[in-house]
Amino acid sequence: MATIVRQKGLPEIKETSEVKIFLKERGIDYDHWKVPDNASDLTDREVLADVEKEELLKKLDNRFETLKKTEGYQSRDLIVLHPNVSGLGEMLAKFDRVHYHTDEEVRYIVDGSGVFGFALKGEKFLVHVVKDDFISVPRNTNHWFYLDDKKRIKAVRYFQDMSGWVPNYVDETNSLD
C-alpha cells in the first residue's frame, strides 16, 4: 500500500482509503490492484528476458483491457529495474528532476517499490509506491521519480500516445523543504 510523505511537521498517510482521498483531491488516480498469484513466478525474479516480460504482461492483460476500454490506452510495456541494470543511474537521472509530460504517466507496480514526488500549487509531497499499487499522474503535472533504497521495481507502463511521454523539465527543486 502506498504511503504519502508530506512536508515537515505533517504526518504520513498510510491507510489506503486516506491515500486514495488525498491523491484524488489533487487530481491523481490511485488504486490498489492485487497482482495475480499466477504471476509470482515472474514477479519474484530480478531479471526477465523479453519473452518472460511478455508472458508477465499477458498475465496482467485484464487490467490493460479495462484501461483500453475506459481510458483509451493503446499500448503497454514492462520496465524492470534492479541494481545490475547497466546505466541505471544515468537512466534514473532523467526522472529525478522535476518535470511533466503532455500525456498521463500511468504505472502499475507489480514488484518492488519507488517514489513519485509532486509539486502542485505550492504543495510538495511524495508517494512511496509498492507492489499492487496503480497510479496515474495527470498530463502537465510537475513530478519526479526515483527508486527507493531497494533499487528494484517492475512496473507496467500504459500509453495513449508514446510521443507525449517525453520529460519536459521545469525550474523547481524536488526537495520537500
C-alpha positions as MATLAB code, in Angstrom:
seq = 'MATIVRQKGLPEIKETSEVKIFLKERGIDYDHWKVPDNASDLTDREVLADVEKEELLKKLDNRFETLKKTEGYQSRDLIVLHPNVSGLGEMLAKFDRVHYHTDEEVRYIVDGSGVFGFALKGEKFLVHVVKDDFISVPRNTNHWFYLDDKKRIKAVRYFQDMSGWVPNYVDETNSLD';
ca = [
       0.000    0.000    0.000;
       1.281    3.438   -0.913;
       2.435    5.891    1.726;
       2.164    9.679    1.400;
       5.120   11.601    2.852;
       4.354   15.285    3.303;
       6.359   18.350    4.200;
       7.975   18.507    7.614;
       5.587   18.609   10.525;
       2.754   16.875    8.683;
       2.037   13.190    9.403;
       2.443   10.442    6.817;
      -0.700    8.962    5.316;
      -0.692    5.152    5.206;
      -4.320    3.984    5.226;
      -5.320    3.035    1.650;
      -8.658    4.861    1.703;
      -6.968    8.038    3.021;
      -4.218    7.759    0.376;
      -6.901    7.500   -2.334;
      -8.761   10.537   -0.987;
      -5.583   12.629   -0.595;
      -4.467   11.885   -4.154;
      -7.940   12.214   -5.705;
      -8.276   15.694   -4.163;
      -5.105   16.572   -6.081;
      -6.267   15.032   -9.373;
      -4.107   11.903   -9.139;
      -5.707    8.499   -9.685;
      -4.563    5.782   -7.292;
      -5.780    2.265   -6.724;
      -4.588   -0.985   -5.227;
      -4.715   -3.888   -7.701;
      -3.559   -7.224   -6.378;
      -1.066   -8.856   -8.727;
      -2.476  -12.297   -9.637;
      -0.926  -15.214   -7.756;
      -0.102  -16.949  -11.041;
       2.329  -14.105  -11.856;
       4.598  -14.567   -8.828;
       6.933  -16.943  -10.671;
       7.864  -13.951  -12.851;
       7.480  -11.019  -10.459;
       9.802  -12.658   -7.934;
      12.717  -12.851  -10.394;
      15.151   -9.962  -10.525;
      15.901  -10.311  -14.245;
      13.416  -11.144  -17.001;
      14.142  -11.978  -20.627;
      11.946  -10.235  -23.214;
       9.819  -13.364  -23.690;
       9.252  -13.521  -19.906;
       8.253   -9.844  -19.849;
       5.610  -10.574  -22.486;
       4.432  -13.605  -20.526;
       4.022  -11.454  -17.416;
       2.195   -8.742  -19.364;
      -0.239  -11.360  -20.689;
      -0.977  -12.469  -17.112;
      -1.857   -8.840  -16.332;
      -3.794   -8.083  -19.531;
      -7.176   -7.926  -17.782;
      -6.062   -4.532  -16.419;
      -4.876   -3.414  -19.854;
      -8.168   -4.424  -21.493;
     -10.092   -2.411  -18.905;
      -7.865    0.648  -19.396;
      -8.184    0.380  -23.187;
     -11.970    0.484  -22.894;
     -12.285    3.110  -20.163;
      -9.292    5.394  -20.813;
      -8.293    4.740  -24.420;
      -4.849    3.291  -23.772;
      -3.237    1.848  -26.871;
      -0.073    0.128  -25.665;
       1.778   -1.076  -22.614;
       5.202   -2.346  -21.703;
       7.050   -3.594  -18.664;
      10.009   -1.823  -17.134;
      12.291   -3.978  -14.990;
      14.877   -2.100  -12.942;
      17.334   -3.557  -10.437;
      20.866   -2.759   -9.211;
      22.514   -4.767  -12.010;
      20.869   -2.872  -14.891;
      23.637   -1.306  -16.935;
      23.458    2.501  -16.805;
      20.753    2.512  -14.119;
      21.992    5.743  -12.535;
      22.017    7.634  -15.838;
      18.577    6.280  -16.729;
      17.065    7.341  -13.416;
      18.741   10.760  -13.552;
      16.309   11.671  -16.351;
      13.370   11.321  -13.995;
      14.569   12.502  -10.584;
      14.396   16.134  -11.718;
      11.044   17.914  -11.639;
       9.315   17.525  -14.989;
       5.953   16.996  -16.646;
       4.636   15.059  -19.637;
       1.973   16.078  -22.150;
       0.379   12.661  -21.645;
      -0.562   10.844  -18.457;
       2.125    8.770  -16.727;
       0.367    5.561  -15.734;
       2.082    2.823  -13.722;
       1.023   -0.476  -12.208;
       3.693   -1.650   -9.772;
       3.929   -5.444   -9.954;
       7.107   -5.853   -7.885;
       9.494   -3.694   -5.894;
       8.961   -0.071   -4.975;
       9.774    3.529   -5.826;
       8.867    7.120   -5.044;
       6.891    9.659   -7.052;
       7.280   13.252   -5.917;
       4.802   16.002   -6.716;
       4.911   19.800   -6.769;
       1.319   21.021   -7.030;
       0.088   24.530   -6.307;
       2.787   25.252   -3.719;
       2.465   21.857   -2.032;
       5.105   19.140   -2.284;
       4.686   15.524   -1.262;
       5.989   12.045   -2.009;
       4.057    8.882   -2.850;
       6.018    5.749   -1.957;
       4.526    3.079   -4.229;
       4.902   -0.672   -3.733;
       3.703   -3.901   -5.325;
      -0.024   -3.824   -6.198;
      -0.175   -0.007   -6.465;
      -1.651    1.684   -9.538;
      -1.004    5.388  -10.056;
      -1.870    7.770  -12.865;
      -0.065   11.109  -12.945;
      -2.195   13.591  -14.913;
      -0.728   15.233  -18.003;
       1.140   18.507  -17.350;
       1.638   17.676  -13.644;
       5.015   18.589  -12.137;
       6.537   15.448  -10.647;
       9.699   13.373  -10.317;
      10.540    9.728   -9.653;
      13.326    7.775   -8.003;
      13.892    4.264   -6.753;
      13.995    3.714   -3.014;
      16.913    2.020   -1.207;
      15.991   -1.414   -2.623;
      16.747   -0.149   -6.161;
      14.254   -2.624   -7.612;
      10.937   -2.196   -9.409;
       8.816   -3.876  -12.053;
       6.076   -1.677  -13.432;
       3.640   -1.906  -16.298;
       3.590    1.379  -18.195;
       0.406    2.230  -20.088;
       0.370    4.693  -23.001;
      -2.245    6.516  -25.024;
       0.457    8.075  -27.215;
       4.194    7.407  -26.770;
       5.128   10.866  -28.100;
       3.557   12.538  -25.058;
       5.868   10.782  -22.664;
       8.960   12.938  -23.192;
      10.008   14.695  -19.959;
       9.705   18.497  -20.015;
      11.902   19.842  -17.223;
      10.879   22.765  -15.029;
      12.868   25.044  -12.731;
      11.721   23.578   -9.414;
      13.516   21.624   -6.713;
      12.443   18.134   -5.718;
      13.021   18.862   -2.029;
      10.143   18.789    0.433;
      11.736   21.644    2.414;
];
